[in-house]
Amino acid sequence: MAESLQVESADDRVVATLCRPEVRNAIDQAMIDALHDLCAELEEHPRTLIVIGSGGVFASGADIGQLRDRRADDARRGINTRAFQRIRALPMPVIAAIDGYALGGGAELAYAADLRVGTPRLKIGNPETGLGIIAAAGATWRLPQIVGEARAAELLLTGRILDADEALAWGVLSSLHDPEELLPAAHHLADRIAANDPLATRHTKTALAAPPGAHPDIELELQAELFESPEKERRMTAFLERRSR
């Protein structure tokens, strides 16, 4: 049986491909387990993560066959929630490259990323209430941060699905690309990230994720560490030397 998550690793990034094309990359327990394994690796050796789906689909949602049989104890375990929290908390940026459907749990996986790019055939949203459940793996708190409370309420309460142009206009996506250019576009973002100081990138992500009450003290402490960094000295010296030529 093929792996439900195919992982390609490089020195500065990892590409993880959701690979259950027979069910439009529906997220099952095996895929969640594989995501946890990948997170453990990236927590130990931080690199930028690109998540993409196979077969022209990101992820059509959680595996309904498994979801239907879950009960209250399963809900409290937060099977998808814990994995997506871990992805969100990874030290380096996460890029979701979204083609086709990103629905339910698939949308919530995309919301957990720091950056999202898509294709013109993208469809993203949360139809969970139509299935008798709620979007409990991050949408109710991450989506308001992305699109604002009023728009998040409309999407989550009606089950409305956004097309690509709407997702771009609402800020769910930062850019649109033809399907064959989607992964290269994600790599371009990863290239730009890789050109910067990794510690400064990690600290920027930490500051972005901090609760409102932590500002500005958290930035000042993170900056204090960076001010003592040899890499800061090296990069600023190189900048001044280039400017003086």
Disulfide bonds with the S-S distance in Angstrom:
none
